[in-house]
Every structure is written in C-alpha cells, then in structure tokens.
Amino acid sequence: MKNPWIEITENYNSYKDEKNFILKEDRNIINEFNCKNKEVFQIKEYILPFPFLGNVENSEILILLNNPGFDEEELKKGYYDKFHSEIKDSYQGNQKMYCFEDEYIQYSDYWNKKLGNLIEKFGKRTIAEKISIVNFFPYSSSRYKDFSKRDKSNFLKNGYLHSQIYNFEIVKNAMDRKALIIIVRGRKNWFKAVDGLESYINTFKTNSYLNSSITKNNCRDFFDKILKRLNKKNAD
C-alpha cells in the first residue's frame, strides 16, 4: 500500500493555505464526525497529523497508542509552526525520532519524559533510532472518541479510514521482522484491526493504561526484553 502521508509532504503549502491538514480522502468522514460531536472530541483540522513518529520501517520497538492528543499550551508556544518541517518529514517513515533535541524539548517534553528512563541508560541517539510510535488514529483531538457504527458503515472501508489501514500495515510489517510491540492505549482497537497482533509472541501491554512511561514498573514483565533490544544497537 502506498504511503498516504507523502501527499501532505509533497503538497504542504496547499494544505497550509486551506488551513486543513486532513487528507482529502478522509475529509468527508472527519467533517461528519466533527459536526456530530462536542468540541472536546472534535478533530483539530488545522494541526498536522501524527500518524507515527520515528523509523517505523526498521525500529526494534514500536509503541502503540490511540491517537495524538492536543495540548493548548503547545499551540500557544507555536510548537506546530516551529516544527512543521520535522513533522512532515517524519511521514517518510524512515526518520529517527526528532523529539529529544534540546530546542524541541522547550516546546514539548512529552516523550523526553516518557522515555527518560531509557534515555538515561542508552542515550538519546539509540532511543531515537530504535524506538518508534504508531497511533491507531492519526489526527489530534483533546479526547479520543471512536466513530459510530453508522459512520463506519456509511463512510469507511472495513470500518477504518484509508490512512489508518496504512498504519496497520506498519504494525504487520513490524511483526514480520519480529520487532517488540508495546501497546499502551487502544488495546481492543489494535487487536481488532491487526490480525495476529494479540497472539504475536512479541506483543506486550504496559501495566497502566493511563501511564505511557516506559519504565521497569510499567513494563515489569518484559522490561528485560526492552533492554535486550536496545543493547543490540550498542553491539552493532
């Protein structure tokens, strides 16, 4: 399947002028969704999507989430404008995570905190190269809400956006190369969408659904496997 996000990379100025970064093939369903739902659930059309972050084509570890949240403070700081080049370049799917640089952290320190324990052990470069993030749903909202059954039957192919299906393929490819997969949020959604993920030998779930920190306490039963994957980079 062709990477749908290259469309934004190649036509960024057009999307920016429209002040709408929803892929054109997704717009009907997103417009319908926003009209039906409260503001807290509405998709932020003016914000670049975050389908994934990092080298999802080759990373040793994938962290799976529901959808990218929306932070009003980051918007006020100018985060989305400041790092638009890094965000759209990440759509290639083969770039290392860019969120650990000092300047970036001044605007958003979310993943620097959540992966801080591993950064202390292995350094930013290893984590940026060997870990990636994949969202079940690519667009930002203050709170996540799934589509209704009626919306799914009227607008969606197999119940999902076309762009979501690409992310599911990313996870399937990761399974084929025997990557470690850590599900933080959206477990039922991910298991339903990706055949074989629930029974895949390298699928693990954090202890806390609310806490996305990758630490020994939150990954108690498989933290040693995480360390082994990251040590593999040091041996290369």
C-alpha positions in Angstrom: 0.0 0.0 0.0 1.3 3.5 -0.9 2.1 5.7 2.0 -0.8 8.2 2.0 1.1 10.8 4.2 3.5 11.7 1.4 0.6 13.6 -0.1 1.0 16.2 2.7 4.8 16.2 2.4 4.6 17.0 -1.3 1.7 19.4 -1.1 2.3 21.1 2.2 1.7 24.7 1.1 -1.7 23.8 -0.5 -2.8 22.1 2.8 -1.5 25.0 4.8 -3.3 27.6 2.7 -6.5 25.7 3.2 -5.8 25.5 7.0 -6.9 21.9 6.8 -4.3 19.1 7.2 -6.8 16.2 6.9 -6.0 14.0 4.0 -8.5 14.8 1.2 -9.7 11.2 1.1 -10.5 11.4 4.9 -12.3 14.7 4.9 -15.9 13.6 4.5 -15.9 11.4 7.5 -13.9 13.8 9.6 -16.3 16.7 8.7 -19.3 14.5 9.6 -17.7 13.4 12.8 -16.9 17.0 13.9 -20.4 18.2 13.2 -21.9 15.5 15.4 -19.6 15.7 18.4 -18.7 18.0 21.2 -15.6 20.2 20.9 -13.6 18.1 23.2 -13.8 15.2 20.8 -13.6 17.1 17.5 -10.6 16.6 15.3 -8.2 19.6 15.0 -8.1 20.0 11.3 -5.6 22.8 11.4 -2.9 20.7 13.1 -0.6 18.4 11.1 -1.5 14.7 11.7 0.8 12.5 13.8 0.2 9.0 12.3 3.6 7.8 13.6 6.9 9.1 14.8 10.3 7.6 14.2 11.8 4.9 11.9 8.7 2.7 11.8 10.2 0.8 8.9 13.1 -0.6 10.9 12.8 0.2 14.6 13.4 -2.6 17.1 10.5 -1.4 19.3 7.1 0.0 18.4 4.9 1.8 21.0 1.2 1.8 20.0 -1.2 4.5 21.2 -4.8 5.6 20.4 -4.4 9.0 18.8 -2.2 12.1 19.3 -3.6 14.4 22.0 -4.0 18.1 21.7 -2.1 20.5 24.0 -3.4 24.1 24.1 -0.1 25.2 25.7 1.9 23.7 22.8 -0.3 25.6 20.4 0.3 28.9 22.3 4.0 28.3 22.3 4.0 28.0 18.5 5.1 24.3 18.6 3.1 23.2 15.5 4.5 26.1 13.3 8.0 25.8 14.7 8.4 22.1 13.9 6.3 21.7 10.8 9.3 20.6 8.7 10.2 17.8 11.2 6.7 16.6 11.4 6.1 16.4 7.7 9.5 14.9 7.0 8.6 12.2 9.6 5.9 11.0 7.2 8.6 9.2 5.2 8.6 6.5 7.9 12.3 6.1 8.0 13.4 9.0 10.0 14.7 8.8 13.6 12.6 10.4 16.4 13.3 14.1 16.5 11.7 14.9 19.8 14.8 14.6 22.1 16.6 17.7 20.8 17.1 20.5 23.3 15.1 23.1 21.3 12.3 20.7 20.8 12.0 19.9 24.5 11.5 23.6 25.2 8.2 23.3 23.3 7.2 19.8 24.1 8.9 17.5 26.6 6.3 14.7 26.5 8.4 11.8 25.0 11.6 13.0 26.6 9.9 12.4 29.9 8.1 9.2 29.0 11.3 7.6 27.6 13.6 9.4 30.1 14.4 6.2 31.9 15.7 4.6 28.8 17.5 7.7 27.6 19.5 7.7 30.8 20.6 4.2 30.2 21.3 4.3 26.4 21.4 7.9 25.3 19.2 9.9 23.1 20.6 8.6 19.8 19.9 5.0 20.5 16.4 5.7 21.6 15.7 7.9 18.7 16.9 5.3 16.2 15.5 2.1 17.9 12.0 3.2 19.2 9.1 4.5 17.2 5.5 5.5 17.9 2.4 4.5 16.0 -1.1 5.9 16.5 -4.3 3.9 15.9 -5.9 7.1 14.7 -3.7 9.8 13.1 -5.5 13.0 13.9 -5.3 15.1 17.0 -8.2 15.8 19.5 -8.5 16.8 23.1 -10.1 13.4 23.9 -10.4 10.3 21.7 -13.7 9.0 20.5 -14.3 6.3 18.0 -16.6 6.6 15.0 -20.2 5.5 15.4 -21.4 2.3 13.8 -23.5 4.3 11.3 -20.5 6.4 10.3 -18.4 3.4 9.8 -21.0 1.7 7.5 -21.6 4.9 5.5 -18.1 6.3 5.0 -15.4 3.8 5.9 -13.7 0.9 4.2 -13.9 -2.1 6.5 -14.7 0.4 9.3 -11.4 2.4 9.1 -10.0 5.4 7.4 -7.8 4.6 4.4 -4.9 6.3 6.3 -5.5 4.1 9.3 -5.0 1.0 7.2 -1.5 2.1 6.3 -0.6 2.2 10.0 -2.0 -1.3 10.5 0.4 -2.4 7.7 3.3 -0.8 9.5 2.5 -2.9 12.6 2.1 -6.1 10.5 5.5 -5.4 8.9 7.0 -4.9 12.3 5.6 -8.3 13.3 7.2 -9.9 10.2 10.6 -8.6 11.2 9.9 -9.7 14.8 10.0 -6.3 16.4 8.9 -5.8 20.0 5.5 -4.2 20.2 4.3 -2.4 23.3 0.6 -1.4 23.5 -0.1 1.5 25.8 -3.6 2.6 24.7 -6.3 1.3 22.4 -5.6 -2.4 23.1 -9.0 -3.6 21.9 -8.9 -1.4 18.8 -5.4 -2.6 17.9 -6.2 -6.3 18.4 -9.3 -6.0 16.2 -7.6 -4.1 13.4 -4.3 -6.1 13.1 -4.7 -9.8 12.5 -2.5 -11.9 14.8 -1.3 -9.0 17.0 -3.0 -10.3 20.2 -1.3 -13.7 19.8 2.0 -12.4 18.5 4.8 -13.6 20.7 6.4 -10.1 21.0 3.3 -8.1 21.9 3.2 -6.7 25.4 1.0 -4.3 27.3 2.0 -1.7 29.9 0.7 -2.2 33.4 -1.0 1.2 33.4 -3.4 2.3 30.6 -3.1 5.9 31.7 0.7 6.0 32.0 2.7 5.8 28.8 6.1 5.9 30.5 8.3 3.1 29.5 9.8 2.1 32.9 10.6 -1.1 34.8 7.5 -0.6 36.9 5.2 0.0 34.0 6.7 -2.8 31.9 7.5 -5.2 34.7 7.0 -8.5 32.8 9.0 -7.5 29.7 11.4 -4.7 30.7 14.4 -7.1 30.2 13.3 -7.7 26.6 13.3 -3.9 26.0 16.8 -3.6 27.4 18.0 -6.5 25.2 16.6 -4.9 22.1 18.3 -1.6 22.9 21.6 -3.3 23.8 21.5 -4.9 20.4 22.1 -1.4 18.9 25.2 -0.9 21.1 26.7 -4.2 19.8 26.3 -3.2 16.1 
